[in-house]
Amino acid sequence: VGSAGGSLEAVVFLKSQDGTVSSTPLHQYQSINSKTDVGLPALVVVGGRLRGRTLAACEMLALSSSGTKTDENQWQAMPNLLEHRGSHAACSAAGTGLVFALGGGGVDGNLDSVEILDIGTAKGAMNEWRWHTMKGRLSSPRHAFGAVACVTKSSPKESCR
């Protein structure tokens, strides 16, 4: 999400074959790639801390295609995380509809677990969505870190060679 003149604008970052990266406003990307299923952008708040309490609560705010909040848009409650998390990382890879919540400080110490919610292909109402714990865990429990989700054409093992 970029800022232009004080308002927010959703952008899609694209990497060309020669390795250069460019950004395109989401509404332009959607009109060029109208055959793809790119939904409207949304802000998702996952867990956190409030007055010393670690939270599991999640909320989502749908944005317009330009990435701005409209008067019709209201924060909507999403399913709670399975574990309370604060100072954790959260990310979503563009176009996948997957939301990840990683590590963080839990009720009894730092977490190495990763939760995932598929809002892209989920059927039914939002209150029927469910978080799932991934079998793979972080290499160590941690909090206060960042995470970035990427979509690649090759497996991570091939990309790291």
N, C-alpha and C positions, 0 to 999 in steps of 0.2 A: 504494500500500500504506500503510495507516494503522496507527497503533499504539494499541492499547487495552489498558491494564493490562499492558504489557510484551510482549504477543504481537502478531504481525503479522496484519492483516486486509486482504484485497484488496477494493478498492472500485472502482466505476465512476462516473465523473463525467458528469453529464448536463446539457445546456443546454436550458432551456425556450424557447418561442417569444418570451417577454418578455425573454429575455437572462439570467435568473437561473441560477446554476449550483448544482446540488445533488449530493451524493454518496450512493450506495446501496451497501451491502455486496454483494460479488459473488454470494454464495449467494442473496440475496434477488432480485437482478437476474436471475439464471439461472432461478429458479422463476417469476418474473413473465413472463419472455421465453423460456420453454422451447422455443418453436418456432425461435428463432435458434440459430446454431451458435457459442456462446461456450464455448470450451474452458476447461479448468482453468488457473489461473495458473501461471506458471513464472518462475524467475529465470534469466537468461541472462548469462553472463560472456563478454565478447568482447575478446580481445587483452589488452594491458596491458604492464607492465614487471615484471621480476623480477631483482633484483641486477644492474641495469645492462643487462640484455638486453631487447630489444623482442620481444614475443610475438605469435604468430598463433593461439594455442590458444583454443578456445571450449568452454564447458561449460554444461549446463543442469540445473537442479534443479526438478523438477515439485513443485508444492505441492498441498495438499488444497484443496477448494472454499472453505474458510474462509481460505485464504491462509497456513496454517501448515505448517511442515515436519513430516513424520511420520517415524517410524522406518523405514518401508519405502522412503522416498524417498532416493535416492543421487544424487550428482553424476554426470552422464553426459557423456562426451566427445562433442563435436559436431565437424563438419568445421572444419578450420583456415581462417582468413581467407586470402585470396589474397595480401595484403600484411601484413607485421608492423606492428602499430599500438599506440602508447602515447599517453597524454594525448589521446585522441580522444573523440568523442561517439558514443553509441549510443542508439537509441530504437526503439520499436515502437508503432504506433497500435492501440488496443484493437479487438479483433475482426477484425483483418486477417491476423494470423499472419505479418506481414512484420517482419523484424529488419534494421535499418540500422546500419552502422558508417561513420562519416564522419570524414574528415581524420585528424588526429593526427600524431604524430612517427613517421616511418618509419625504416628503416635508414639511408637517405641524406638525411634532412631531412624537413621538413613535407610532408604529403600534401594533395592537393585531390581525391582520388578518394573515391567512395562505393560501398560494397559492400552487397549486399542478399541476404537468405536468406529464402525463403518456407517457413515451417514450418507454415503453415495449410493449404495445399493439396498439400504435398509427398506424393508417393506413395512407398511403400517404407520400408525401415528408415532410421533416422537416419544410418547410415554411408553412405547413398546420396545424402543431401542435398548440395547444392553452393552455395557463395557465387558470386555474379555481380557483375561491376563494372558500375555504371550508366553509360550513355553521358554523361549530364549530370554535370558536375564542379562542385565548389564554386567560387565566384567567385574565391577565392584559397586557396593552401595555408595551413593553420592547425592549431594544436593548443591544448589546454587551453581548450576551449569547451563549451557545452552545446547540446543539441538536443531539441526536443519534436516528436513526431509528432501530427498532428491529422487527424481525419476530418471533412470538411465536405460539405455538400450541393451546394455550388457550386464552381467552379474557383477556384484561388487568385487568378487575375487578376481575376475578378468580385468576390471578397471584399475586395480591396485598393482598390477604387474609392471 
